[in-house]
Amino acid sequence: MSYKVRCTQPADFNEVIKLCHAVYPGTPVWTEDQLKSHLAIYPEGQFVAVDESSGEVVGMSASLIINWDDYDFKDNWKYFTDAGLFTNHDPVNGRTLYAAEIMVAPEAQGTGVGSLLYEARENLAIKSNLLRIRAGARLRGYSTYADELSPDDYVLRVIRGEIFDPTLSFQLKRGFRVLHIVSGYLSFDEESLGYAAVIEWLNEKVAEPSHYNRGSIKFQIPGKWS
Ligand SMILES: CC(C)(COP(=O)(O)OP(=O)(O)OC[C@H]1O[C@@H](n2cnc3c(N)ncnc32)[C@H](O)[C@@H]1OP(=O)(O)O)[C@@H](O)C(=O)NCCC(=O)NCCS
């Protein structure tokens, strides 16, 4: 199979909504109004991955630019995305590409589609001279371990490669690091019980040494970031 990533178009909405149902059965999906709003506000930040032979949409990602100073690590997904509408997109003051969504069709997962979508995001951040990409990685495997591990201990074990988390393990492989663990990120998410890791990828063409210094950020892994 060969896939390509391109910017989302209105004609893709039905397929994107179908994809949401397949990836997240039984949970709220992107609405046409939200998808329209993304394209009206920041068309360059919205991507689909398509199967080159059939043209079928097999993955999508949605992003906006935010000024991180307007937010707190503990804010939830709804706040970071203005309830999924991206009306808080701030390309004038913002230096952070906020990765609001990424999903790949179940039958195409593990075949490199997610990596292609992230590559497109990284190229966008570099082209736009942004400092970084940040996101909340919901801890999809946490509910299985909740009786034995705190969310922090769970994340440590995922970072060490002792536990595979379907979302965070993928993002760590893409060069993200964990800055913080938060609760109440996506309240309806039974897999993560609402816990997420705030993760970051830095644009090496722009980042200063101080950006690599975790400073006052709380989630410290001894020796890991020195
Ligand atoms: C997370 C997700 C976007 C990753 O996309 P993907 O197309 O499956 O990822 P890729 O095929 O590009 O894989 C990237 C790396 O992760 C590994 N990986 C991904 N899924 C895996 C799985 N289920 N089992 C083992 N390894 C996996 C791949 O082996 C690859 O590592 P490699 O480069 O060393 O080979 C996708 O699995 C998905 O849609 N999940 C459900 C929705 C979701 O949780 N989105 C995130 C919201 S926070």
The ligand as an SDF file (V2000), in Angstrom:
LIG
                    3D

 48 50  0  0  0  0  0  0  0  0999 V2000
   -1.6650    6.4790   17.3680 C   0  0  0  0  0  0  0  0  0  0  0  0
   -1.8210    6.3080   15.8650 C   0  0  0  0  0  0  0  0  0  0  0  0
   -2.2020    7.6510   15.2390 C   0  0  0  0  0  0  0  0  0  0  0  0
   -0.4610    5.8550   15.2860 C   0  0  0  0  0  0  0  0  0  0  0  0
   -0.5660    5.7650   13.8750 O   0  0  0  0  0  0  0  0  0  0  0  0
    0.0100    4.5000   13.0820 P   0  0  0  0  0  0  0  0  0  0  0  0
   -0.2320    4.7110   11.6360 O   0  0  0  0  0  0  0  0  0  0  0  0
   -0.5720    3.2720   13.6680 O   0  0  0  0  0  0  0  0  0  0  0  0
    1.5570    4.6170   13.4320 O   0  0  0  0  0  0  0  0  0  0  0  0
    2.8110    4.1440   12.5360 P   0  0  0  0  0  0  0  0  0  0  0  0
    2.4260    2.9610   11.7250 O   0  0  0  0  0  0  0  0  0  0  0  0
    3.3430    5.3330   11.7970 O   0  0  0  0  0  0  0  0  0  0  0  0
    3.8040    3.6840   13.6650 O   0  0  0  0  0  0  0  0  0  0  0  0
    4.7840    4.4960   14.2680 C   0  0  0  0  0  0  0  0  0  0  0  0
    5.5860    3.6450   15.2130 C   0  0  0  0  0  0  0  0  0  0  0  0
    4.7600    3.1690   16.2740 O   0  0  0  0  0  0  0  0  0  0  0  0
    4.7100    1.7370   16.2520 C   0  0  0  0  0  0  0  0  0  0  0  0
    3.3430    1.2800   16.4020 N   0  0  0  0  0  0  0  0  0  0  0  0
    2.2270    1.9530   16.0620 C   0  0  0  0  0  0  0  0  0  0  0  0
    1.1350    1.2280   16.3710 N   0  0  0  0  0  0  0  0  0  0  0  0
    1.5700    0.0830   16.9140 C   0  0  0  0  0  0  0  0  0  0  0  0
    0.9330   -1.0440   17.4440 C   0  0  0  0  0  0  0  0  0  0  0  0
   -0.4030   -1.1550   17.5010 N   0  0  0  0  0  0  0  0  0  0  0  0
    1.7160   -2.0420   17.9330 N   0  0  0  0  0  0  0  0  0  0  0  0
    3.0510   -1.9350   17.8960 C   0  0  0  0  0  0  0  0  0  0  0  0
    3.7200   -0.8680   17.4160 N   0  0  0  0  0  0  0  0  0  0  0  0
    2.9930    0.1270   16.9330 C   0  0  0  0  0  0  0  0  0  0  0  0
    5.1860    1.3250   14.8740 C   0  0  0  0  0  0  0  0  0  0  0  0
    5.8420    0.0720   14.8960 O   0  0  0  0  0  0  0  0  0  0  0  0
    6.1470    2.4290   14.4900 C   0  0  0  0  0  0  0  0  0  0  0  0
    7.4110    2.2250   15.0340 O   0  0  0  0  0  0  0  0  0  0  0  0
    8.6640    2.0440   14.0360 P   0  0  0  0  0  0  0  0  0  0  0  0
    8.7330    3.3550   13.2730 O   0  0  0  0  0  0  0  0  0  0  0  0
    9.8130    1.8300   14.9520 O   0  0  0  0  0  0  0  0  0  0  0  0
    8.3110    0.8910   13.1650 O   0  0  0  0  0  0  0  0  0  0  0  0
   -2.8750    5.2390   15.4750 C   0  0  0  0  0  0  0  0  0  0  0  0
   -2.5120    4.0090   16.0170 O   0  0  0  0  0  0  0  0  0  0  0  0
   -4.3100    5.5870   15.9010 C   0  0  0  0  0  0  0  0  0  0  0  0
   -5.0790    6.1420   15.1180 O   0  0  0  0  0  0  0  0  0  0  0  0
   -4.7200    5.2580   17.1230 N   0  0  0  0  0  0  0  0  0  0  0  0
   -6.0970    5.5100   17.5690 C   0  0  0  0  0  0  0  0  0  0  0  0
   -6.3900    6.9820   17.7360 C   0  0  0  0  0  0  0  0  0  0  0  0
   -5.4900    7.6410   18.7640 C   0  0  0  0  0  0  0  0  0  0  0  0
   -5.2660    7.1290   19.8370 O   0  0  0  0  0  0  0  0  0  0  0  0
   -5.0100    8.8520   18.4240 N   0  0  0  0  0  0  0  0  0  0  0  0
   -4.1890    9.6440   19.3210 C   0  0  0  0  0  0  0  0  0  0  0  0
   -5.0630   10.6090   20.0730 C   0  0  0  0  0  0  0  0  0  0  0  0
   -4.1830   11.3450   21.4440 S   0  0  0  0  0  0  0  0  0  0  0  0
  1  2  1  0
  2  3  1  0
  2  4  1  0
  2 36  1  0
  4  5  1  0
  5  6  1  0
  6  7  2  0
  6  8  1  0
  6  9  1  0
  9 10  1  0
 10 11  2  0
 10 12  1  0
 10 13  1  0
 13 14  1  0
 14 15  1  0
 15 16  1  0
 15 30  1  0
 16 17  1  0
 17 18  1  0
 17 28  1  0
 18 19  1  0
 18 27  1  0
 19 20  2  0
 20 21  1  0
 21 22  1  0
 21 27  2  0
 22 23  1  0
 22 24  2  0
 24 25  1  0
 25 26  2  0
 26 27  1  0
 28 29  1  0
 28 30  1  0
 30 31  1  0
 31 32  1  0
 32 33  2  0
 32 34  1  0
 32 35  1  0
 36 37  1  0
 36 38  1  0
 38 39  2  0
 38 40  1  0
 40 41  1  0
 41 42  1  0
 42 43  1  0
 43 44  2  0
 43 45  1  0
 45 46  1  0
 46 47  1  0
 47 48  1  0
M  END
$$$$
